[in-house]
Amino acid sequence: MAPTASTSKKKPGKKLANVDGELCGVCQACATVCPVNAIEVTESFVMVLPEKCTGCGVCVSVCPVGAITLIER
């Protein structure tokens, strides 16, 4: 059976990075290390793009204030 568009897409992981806006200082460390460019940064907040996030946790490990956690999708 040939792969279809829906079966050939990379499935995201079971986890998703989540940013606590109350703790986040918008230092951009997470966006710098994200291997799939799933984090967008503005002057006032950081946003994780769920369609890109693979749940690898690299951003969690570099956040200096612990504002990022992995949650279930």
Beta strands, then each sheet from edge to edge (+ up, - down):
strand 1: 15-19
strand 2: 39-41
strand 3: 46-48
strand 4: 68-72
sheet 1: 1+ 4-
sheet 2: 2+ 3-
end
